[in-house]
Amino acid sequence: MGRRKTPRPEHQGPHELRLREIVNELVSDDSQKQAYLAFAHELAVAERSSSFVHRPSSEVPDFTPRTKRIVQKWFRRGLSGHLMWLIGERILNGYGR
């Protein structure tokens, strides 16, 4: 099985560029950026395809079971819960508008 190539920046859509921007702002360890980018991409796809309604920060959002499974999967793979929270918060604020 071949490796999937990462599209060059000129071929990436605005959503992919935004996810890269979020990850680059929050993750300082270059060796971990690809893993966090994969998490961010998976989370963004799940949230865009769900019926999730973003609410003001004073209310606790009700995440879909799919979203919860994604977070659990990447947490088990060793990603920081705090960084995943920050990435998820930025994704939800960006897509919730």
N, CA, C and O atoms as CSV, one atom per row, in Angstrom:
chain,resi,resn,atom,element,x,y,z
A,1,MET,N,N,0.858,-1.163,0.000
A,1,MET,CA,C,0.000,0.000,0.000
A,1,MET,C,C,0.906,1.229,0.000
A,1,MET,O,O,1.852,1.303,0.784
A,2,GLY,N,N,0.621,2.193,-0.877
A,2,GLY,CA,C,1.426,3.401,-0.972
A,2,GLY,C,C,1.041,4.426,0.072
A,2,GLY,O,O,-0.028,4.364,0.680
A,3,ARG,N,N,1.931,5.353,0.257
A,3,ARG,CA,C,1.663,6.433,1.212
A,3,ARG,C,C,0.839,7.505,0.531
A,3,ARG,O,O,1.031,7.802,-0.648
A,4,ARG,N,N,-0.048,8.061,1.262
A,4,ARG,CA,C,-0.873,9.151,0.751
A,4,ARG,C,C,-0.057,10.432,0.837
A,4,ARG,O,O,0.448,10.786,1.902
A,5,LYS,N,N,0.066,11.113,-0.270
A,5,LYS,CA,C,0.853,12.334,-0.291
A,5,LYS,C,C,0.027,13.500,0.252
A,5,LYS,O,O,-1.181,13.587,0.031
A,6,THR,N,N,0.706,14.382,0.960
A,6,THR,CA,C,0.065,15.595,1.439
A,6,THR,C,C,0.009,16.575,0.286
A,6,THR,O,O,1.029,16.841,-0.349
A,7,PRO,N,N,-1.189,17.128,-0.002
A,7,PRO,CA,C,-1.279,18.069,-1.111
A,7,PRO,C,C,-0.408,19.293,-0.872
A,7,PRO,O,O,-0.246,19.742,0.263
A,8,ARG,N,N,0.143,19.819,-1.938
A,8,ARG,CA,C,0.938,21.040,-1.819
A,8,ARG,C,C,0.017,22.188,-1.457
A,8,ARG,O,O,-1.172,22.149,-1.775
A,9,PRO,N,N,0.554,23.234,-0.784
A,9,PRO,CA,C,-0.297,24.342,-0.332
A,9,PRO,C,C,-1.166,24.952,-1.427
A,9,PRO,O,O,-2.298,25.356,-1.162
A,10,GLU,N,N,-0.655,25.022,-2.643
A,10,GLU,CA,C,-1.463,25.624,-3.708
A,10,GLU,C,C,-2.637,24.745,-4.125
A,10,GLU,O,O,-3.549,25.209,-4.810
A,11,HIS,N,N,-2.618,23.469,-3.711
A,11,HIS,CA,C,-3.704,22.546,-4.043
A,11,HIS,C,C,-4.618,22.259,-2.860
A,11,HIS,O,O,-5.559,21.476,-2.982
A,12,GLN,N,N,-4.354,22.878,-1.731
A,12,GLN,CA,C,-5.161,22.640,-0.547
A,12,GLN,C,C,-6.323,23.627,-0.494
A,12,GLN,O,O,-6.189,24.791,-0.871
A,13,GLY,N,N,-7.460,23.138,-0.021
A,13,GLY,CA,C,-8.624,23.996,0.117
A,13,GLY,C,C,-8.498,24.890,1.343
A,13,GLY,O,O,-7.582,24.723,2.148
A,14,PRO,N,N,-9.411,25.830,1.480
A,14,PRO,CA,C,-9.346,26.760,2.615
A,14,PRO,C,C,-9.499,26.075,3.969
A,14,PRO,O,O,-8.935,26.535,4.962
A,15,HIS,N,N,-10.259,24.977,4.017
A,15,HIS,CA,C,-10.432,24.267,5.293
A,15,HIS,C,C,-9.122,23.614,5.721
A,15,HIS,O,O,-8.743,23.675,6.891
A,16,GLU,N,N,-8.436,22.991,4.770
A,16,GLU,CA,C,-7.157,22.337,5.085
A,16,GLU,C,C,-6.121,23.366,5.515
A,16,GLU,O,O,-5.359,23.125,6.452
A,17,LEU,N,N,-6.086,24.493,4.851
A,17,LEU,CA,C,-5.143,25.546,5.227
A,17,LEU,C,C,-5.446,26.082,6.620
A,17,LEU,O,O,-4.528,26.362,7.391
A,18,ARG,N,N,-6.726,26.226,6.947
A,18,ARG,CA,C,-7.118,26.702,8.279
A,18,ARG,C,C,-6.705,25.703,9.357
A,18,ARG,O,O,-6.237,26.098,10.425
A,19,LEU,N,N,-6.878,24.408,9.080
A,19,LEU,CA,C,-6.484,23.387,10.046
A,19,LEU,C,C,-4.971,23.420,10.274
A,19,LEU,O,O,-4.508,23.310,11.410
A,20,ARG,N,N,-4.212,23.569,9.203
A,20,ARG,CA,C,-2.749,23.666,9.331
A,20,ARG,C,C,-2.360,24.884,10.159
A,20,ARG,O,O,-1.448,24.823,10.984
A,21,GLU,N,N,-3.058,25.983,9.932
A,21,GLU,CA,C,-2.787,27.216,10.683
A,21,GLU,C,C,-3.047,27.006,12.175
A,21,GLU,O,O,-2.238,27.407,13.012
A,22,ILE,N,N,-4.163,26.384,12.501
A,22,ILE,CA,C,-4.520,26.116,13.898
A,22,ILE,C,C,-3.450,25.250,14.560
A,22,ILE,O,O,-2.962,25.575,15.643
A,23,VAL,N,N,-3.087,24.147,13.902
A,23,VAL,CA,C,-2.105,23.219,14.469
A,23,VAL,C,C,-0.749,23.911,14.628
A,23,VAL,O,O,-0.092,23.749,15.656
A,24,ASN,N,N,-0.330,24.671,13.629
A,24,ASN,CA,C,0.960,25.358,13.716
A,24,ASN,C,C,0.992,26.381,14.845
A,24,ASN,O,O,2.040,26.587,15.458
A,25,GLU,N,N,-0.125,27.016,15.126
A,25,GLU,CA,C,-0.192,27.989,16.223
A,25,GLU,C,C,-0.106,27.322,17.590
A,25,GLU,O,O,0.477,27.885,18.517
A,26,LEU,N,N,-0.670,26.149,17.723
A,26,LEU,CA,C,-0.815,25.523,19.039
A,26,LEU,C,C,0.230,24.462,19.372
A,26,LEU,O,O,0.548,24.261,20.544
A,27,VAL,N,N,0.762,23.788,18.375
A,27,VAL,CA,C,1.680,22.663,18.615
A,27,VAL,C,C,3.110,23.115,18.316
A,27,VAL,O,O,3.440,23.456,17.181
A,28,SER,N,N,3.947,23.111,19.346
A,28,SER,CA,C,5.323,23.572,19.166
A,28,SER,C,C,6.267,22.449,18.725
A,28,SER,O,O,7.293,22.717,18.099
A,29,ASP,N,N,5.934,21.211,19.042
A,29,ASP,CA,C,6.785,20.074,18.703
A,29,ASP,C,C,6.549,19.665,17.244
A,29,ASP,O,O,5.507,19.104,16.907
A,30,ASP,N,N,7.533,19.956,16.389
A,30,ASP,CA,C,7.383,19.669,14.960
A,30,ASP,C,C,7.145,18.187,14.680
A,30,ASP,O,O,6.464,17.840,13.715
A,31,SER,N,N,7.702,17.314,15.519
A,31,SER,CA,C,7.535,15.881,15.290
A,31,SER,C,C,6.100,15.413,15.566
A,31,SER,O,O,5.721,14.321,15.143
A,32,GLN,N,N,5.306,16.219,16.263
A,32,GLN,CA,C,3.930,15.853,16.597
A,32,GLN,C,C,2.889,16.538,15.711
A,32,GLN,O,O,1.711,16.186,15.767
A,33,LYS,N,N,3.299,17.501,14.902
A,33,LYS,CA,C,2.340,18.297,14.137
A,33,LYS,C,C,1.504,17.449,13.184
A,33,LYS,O,O,0.310,17.706,13.031
A,34,GLN,N,N,2.093,16.455,12.544
A,34,GLN,CA,C,1.330,15.621,11.608
A,34,GLN,C,C,0.218,14.854,12.322
A,34,GLN,O,O,-0.882,14.717,11.787
A,35,ALA,N,N,0.495,14.359,13.514
A,35,ALA,CA,C,-0.520,13.625,14.274
A,35,ALA,C,C,-1.662,14.557,14.674
A,35,ALA,O,O,-2.833,14.194,14.558
A,36,TYR,N,N,-1.324,15.755,15.143
A,36,TYR,CA,C,-2.368,16.705,15.526
A,36,TYR,C,C,-3.143,17.192,14.308
A,36,TYR,O,O,-4.342,17.456,14.403
A,37,LEU,N,N,-2.471,17.312,13.166
A,37,LEU,CA,C,-3.164,17.704,11.941
A,37,LEU,C,C,-4.151,16.614,11.513
A,37,LEU,O,O,-5.263,16.917,11.078
A,38,ALA,N,N,-3.750,15.364,11.634
A,38,ALA,CA,C,-4.658,14.249,11.307
A,38,ALA,C,C,-5.871,14.265,12.241
A,38,ALA,O,O,-7.005,14.072,11.802
A,39,PHE,N,N,-5.621,14.496,13.530
A,39,PHE,CA,C,-6.718,14.603,14.492
A,39,PHE,C,C,-7.651,15.757,14.113
A,39,PHE,O,O,-8.870,15.590,14.079
A,40,ALA,N,N,-7.074,16.922,13.831
A,40,ALA,CA,C,-7.872,18.104,13.490
A,40,ALA,C,C,-8.711,17.854,12.244
A,40,ALA,O,O,-9.879,18.238,12.188
A,41,HIS,N,N,-8.122,17.218,11.260
A,41,HIS,CA,C,-8.855,16.926,10.022
A,41,HIS,C,C,-10.025,15.985,10.296
A,41,HIS,O,O,-11.142,16.223,9.836
A,42,GLU,N,N,-9.767,14.930,11.036
A,42,GLU,CA,C,-10.816,13.954,11.349
A,42,GLU,C,C,-11.941,14.600,12.166
A,42,GLU,O,O,-13.121,14.349,11.920
A,43,LEU,N,N,-11.563,15.426,13.131
A,43,LEU,CA,C,-12.555,16.106,13.965
A,43,LEU,C,C,-13.388,17.083,13.130
A,43,LEU,O,O,-14.609,17.143,13.280
A,44,ALA,N,N,-12.739,17.836,12.262
A,44,ALA,CA,C,-13.450,18.810,11.432
A,44,ALA,C,C,-14.435,18.126,10.497
A,44,ALA,O,O,-15.556,18.603,10.319
A,45,VAL,N,N,-14.031,17.028,9.907
A,45,VAL,CA,C,-14.933,16.287,9.015
A,45,VAL,C,C,-16.136,15.769,9.801
A,45,VAL,O,O,-17.271,15.855,9.331
A,46,ALA,N,N,-15.892,15.236,10.986
A,46,ALA,CA,C,-16.984,14.707,11.808
A,46,ALA,C,C,-17.956,15.812,12.197
A,46,ALA,O,O,-19.171,15.618,12.146
A,47,GLU,N,N,-17.433,16.958,12.580
A,47,GLU,CA,C,-18.309,18.051,13.009
A,47,GLU,C,C,-19.060,18.678,11.844
A,47,GLU,O,O,-20.217,19.068,11.999
A,48,ARG,N,N,-18.432,18.782,10.693
A,48,ARG,CA,C,-19.129,19.346,9.528
A,48,ARG,C,C,-20.240,18.426,9.040
A,48,ARG,O,O,-21.258,18.892,8.527
A,49,SER,N,N,-20.044,17.116,9.201
A,49,SER,CA,C,-21.045,16.175,8.709
A,49,SER,C,C,-22.106,15.840,9.751
A,49,SER,O,O,-23.058,15.121,9.447
A,50,SER,N,N,-21.963,16.344,10.967
A,50,SER,CA,C,-22.940,16.035,12.010
A,50,SER,C,C,-23.980,17.139,12.103
A,50,SER,O,O,-23.887,18.170,11.436
A,51,SER,N,N,-24.949,16.899,12.928
A,51,SER,CA,C,-25.980,17.905,13.162
A,51,SER,C,C,-25.642,18.728,14.393
A,51,SER,O,O,-26.525,19.287,15.044
A,52,PHE,N,N,-24.354,18.795,14.704
A,52,PHE,CA,C,-23.883,19.533,15.873
A,52,PHE,C,C,-24.239,21.009,15.741
A,52,PHE,O,O,-24.029,21.616,14.692
A,53,VAL,N,N,-24.769,21.568,16.796
A,53,VAL,CA,C,-25.091,22.994,16.819
A,53,VAL,C,C,-24.180,23.645,17.840
A,53,VAL,O,O,-24.206,23.308,19.024
A,54,HIS,N,N,-23.370,24.589,17.362
A,54,HIS,CA,C,-22.449,25.273,18.273
A,54,HIS,C,C,-23.232,26.246,19.135
A,54,HIS,O,O,-24.039,27.033,18.640
A,55,ARG,N,N,-22.975,26.175,20.440
A,55,ARG,CA,C,-23.662,27.043,21.388
A,55,ARG,C,C,-22.662,27.987,22.030
A,55,ARG,O,O,-21.455,27.760,21.939
A,56,PRO,N,N,-23.136,29.031,22.671
A,56,PRO,CA,C,-22.212,29.928,23.374
A,56,PRO,C,C,-21.373,29.154,24.383
A,56,PRO,O,O,-21.791,28.107,24.879
A,57,SER,N,N,-20.187,29.676,24.682
A,57,SER,CA,C,-19.253,28.954,25.547
A,57,SER,C,C,-19.786,28.712,26.952
A,57,SER,O,O,-19.249,27.874,27.675
A,58,SER,N,N,-20.833,29.429,27.352
A,58,SER,CA,C,-21.385,29.214,28.691
A,58,SER,C,C,-22.154,27.902,28.790
A,58,SER,O,O,-22.401,27.406,29.890
A,59,GLU,N,N,-22.530,27.340,27.650
A,59,GLU,CA,C,-23.245,26.065,27.633
A,59,GLU,C,C,-22.299,24.954,27.206
A,59,GLU,O,O,-21.400,25.174,26.394
A,60,VAL,N,N,-22.499,23.781,27.744
A,60,VAL,CA,C,-21.681,22.633,27.376
A,60,VAL,C,C,-22.268,22.012,26.111
A,60,VAL,O,O,-23.442,21.641,26.100
A,61,PRO,N,N,-21.474,21.891,25.043
A,61,PRO,CA,C,-22.006,21.302,23.814
A,61,PRO,C,C,-22.221,19.801,23.971
A,61,PRO,O,O,-21.527,19.137,24.741
A,62,ASP,N,N,-23.178,19.289,23.241
A,62,ASP,CA,C,-23.432,17.862,23.246
A,62,ASP,C,C,-22.778,17.289,21.994
A,62,ASP,O,O,-23.296,17.445,20.888
A,63,PHE,N,N,-21.649,16.632,22.174
A,63,PHE,CA,C,-20.921,16.091,21.043
A,63,PHE,C,C,-21.530,14.776,20.585
A,63,PHE,O,O,-22.134,14.050,21.375
A,64,THR,N,N,-21.368,14.481,19.317
A,64,THR,CA,C,-21.887,13.240,18.766
A,64,THR,C,C,-21.019,12.071,19.247
A,64,THR,O,O,-19.862,12.269,19.619
A,65,PRO,N,N,-21.573,10.865,19.240
A,65,PRO,CA,C,-20.763,9.698,19.605
A,65,PRO,C,C,-19.535,9.548,18.696
A,65,PRO,O,O,-18.476,9.113,19.147
A,66,ARG,N,N,-19.681,9.903,17.439
A,66,ARG,CA,C,-18.554,9.821,16.492
A,66,ARG,C,C,-17.420,10.740,16.940
A,66,ARG,O,O,-16.252,10.349,16.929
A,67,THR,N,N,-17.773,11.956,17.331
A,67,THR,CA,C,-16.761,12.909,17.789
A,67,THR,C,C,-16.065,12.397,19.037
A,67,THR,O,O,-14.845,12.513,19.161
A,68,LYS,N,N,-16.824,11.836,19.953
A,68,LYS,CA,C,-16.242,11.291,21.180
A,68,LYS,C,C,-15.276,10.145,20.877
A,68,LYS,O,O,-14.227,10.035,21.511
A,69,ARG,N,N,-15.624,9.297,19.916
A,69,ARG,CA,C,-14.742,8.190,19.537
A,69,ARG,C,C,-13.441,8.707,18.932
A,69,ARG,O,O,-12.371,8.152,19.185
A,70,ILE,N,N,-13.532,9.759,18.139
A,70,ILE,CA,C,-12.335,10.337,17.528
A,70,ILE,C,C,-11.394,10.857,18.606
A,70,ILE,O,O,-10.192,10.595,18.564
A,71,VAL,N,N,-11.932,11.584,19.557
A,71,VAL,CA,C,-11.113,12.130,20.637
A,71,VAL,C,C,-10.486,10.996,21.444
A,71,VAL,O,O,-9.298,11.054,21.760
A,72,GLN,N,N,-11.252,9.980,21.778
A,72,GLN,CA,C,-10.720,8.843,22.538
A,72,GLN,C,C,-9.597,8.151,21.770
A,72,GLN,O,O,-8.566,7.807,22.349
A,73,LYS,N,N,-9.795,7.947,20.483
A,73,LYS,CA,C,-8.795,7.270,19.652
A,73,LYS,C,C,-7.466,8.014,19.688
A,73,LYS,O,O,-6.415,7.410,19.904
A,74,TRP,N,N,-7.515,9.324,19.477
A,74,TRP,CA,C,-6.274,10.097,19.428
A,74,TRP,C,C,-5.668,10.283,20.815
A,74,TRP,O,O,-4.449,10.401,20.938
A,75,PHE,N,N,-6.482,10.310,21.851
A,75,PHE,CA,C,-5.966,10.384,23.217
A,75,PHE,C,C,-5.185,9.110,23.526
A,75,PHE,O,O,-4.102,9.166,24.109
A,76,ARG,N,N,-5.737,7.962,23.133
A,76,ARG,CA,C,-5.049,6.682,23.341
A,76,ARG,C,C,-3.737,6.614,22.568
A,76,ARG,O,O,-2.804,5.921,22.973
A,77,ARG,N,N,-3.674,7.333,21.465
A,77,ARG,CA,C,-2.442,7.355,20.663
A,77,ARG,C,C,-1.398,8.305,21.234
A,77,ARG,O,O,-0.312,8.444,20.669
A,78,GLY,N,N,-1.712,8.952,22.335
A,78,GLY,CA,C,-0.723,9.745,23.035
A,78,GLY,C,C,-0.797,11.249,22.849
A,78,GLY,O,O,0.091,11.965,23.310
A,79,LEU,N,N,-1.835,11.750,22.183
A,79,LEU,CA,C,-1.948,13.197,22.025
A,79,LEU,C,C,-2.412,13.830,23.333
A,79,LEU,O,O,-3.135,13.214,24.117
A,80,SER,N,N,-1.993,15.043,23.547
A,80,SER,CA,C,-2.351,15.776,24.757
A,80,SER,C,C,-3.822,16.165,24.735
A,80,SER,O,O,-4.306,16.752,23.768
A,81,GLY,N,N,-4.526,15.833,25.814
A,81,GLY,CA,C,-5.930,16.213,25.920
A,81,GLY,C,C,-6.111,17.717,25.881
A,81,GLY,O,O,-7.078,18.219,25.309
A,82,HIS,N,N,-5.180,18.436,26.492
A,82,HIS,CA,C,-5.261,19.899,26.503
A,82,HIS,C,C,-5.121,20.474,25.092
A,82,HIS,O,O,-5.891,21.349,24.695
A,83,LEU,N,N,-4.137,19.980,24.336
A,83,LEU,CA,C,-3.968,20.480,22.967
A,83,LEU,C,C,-5.153,20.087,22.082
A,83,LEU,O,O,-5.587,20.871,21.238
A,84,MET,N,N,-5.672,18.875,22.277
A,84,MET,CA,C,-6.838,18.473,21.488
A,84,MET,C,C,-8.025,19.376,21.814
A,84,MET,O,O,-8.800,19.730,20.926
A,85,TRP,N,N,-8.167,19.748,23.080
A,85,TRP,CA,C,-9.246,20.645,23.488
A,85,TRP,C,C,-9.105,21.993,22.771
A,85,TRP,O,O,-10.073,22.512,22.215
A,86,LEU,N,N,-7.891,22.552,22.790
A,86,LEU,CA,C,-7.658,23.850,22.154
A,86,LEU,C,C,-7.902,23.796,20.648
A,86,LEU,O,O,-8.496,24.709,20.075
A,87,ILE,N,N,-7.444,22.728,20.017
A,87,ILE,CA,C,-7.657,22.560,18.575
A,87,ILE,C,C,-9.146,22.429,18.295
A,87,ILE,O,O,-9.665,23.080,17.389
A,88,GLY,N,N,-9.839,21.594,19.063
A,88,GLY,CA,C,-11.274,21.409,18.876
A,88,GLY,C,C,-12.054,22.690,19.069
A,88,GLY,O,O,-12.995,22.971,18.326
A,89,GLU,N,N,-11.665,23.469,20.067
A,89,GLU,CA,C,-12.333,24.740,20.334
A,89,GLU,C,C,-12.189,25.694,19.145
A,89,GLU,O,O,-13.149,26.359,18.756
A,90,ARG,N,N,-10.992,25.756,18.579
A,90,ARG,CA,C,-10.772,26.630,17.414
A,90,ARG,C,C,-11.544,26.140,16.192
A,90,ARG,O,O,-12.091,26.942,15.435
A,91,ILE,N,N,-11.586,24.823,16.004
A,91,ILE,CA,C,-12.336,24.265,14.877
A,91,ILE,C,C,-13.815,24.593,15.028
A,91,ILE,O,O,-14.449,25.056,14.079
A,92,LEU,N,N,-14.370,24.356,16.218
A,92,LEU,CA,C,-15.791,24.610,16.428
A,92,LEU,C,C,-16.127,26.084,16.279
A,92,LEU,O,O,-17.175,26.424,15.730
A,93,ASN,N,N,-15.268,26.955,16.754
A,93,ASN,CA,C,-15.522,28.391,16.605
A,93,ASN,C,C,-15.445,28.809,15.141
A,93,ASN,O,O,-16.195,29.682,14.705
A,94,GLY,N,N,-14.551,28.197,14.388
A,94,GLY,CA,C,-14.417,28.524,12.972
A,94,GLY,C,C,-15.556,28.011,12.130
A,94,GLY,O,O,-16.036,28.710,11.238
A,95,TYR,N,N,-16.003,26.778,12.407
A,95,TYR,CA,C,-17.070,26.184,11.612
A,95,TYR,C,C,-18.448,26.520,12.147
A,95,TYR,O,O,-19.445,26.328,11.450
A,96,GLY,N,N,-18.520,27.017,13.371
A,96,GLY,CA,C,-19.807,27.299,13.986
A,96,GLY,C,C,-20.403,28.634,13.565
A,96,GLY,O,O,-21.558,28.928,13.874
A,97,ARG,N,N,-19.624,29.432,12.867
A,97,ARG,CA,C,-20.107,30.767,12.463
A,97,ARG,C,C,-21.015,30.718,11.281
A,97,ARG,O,O,-21.497,31.757,10.830
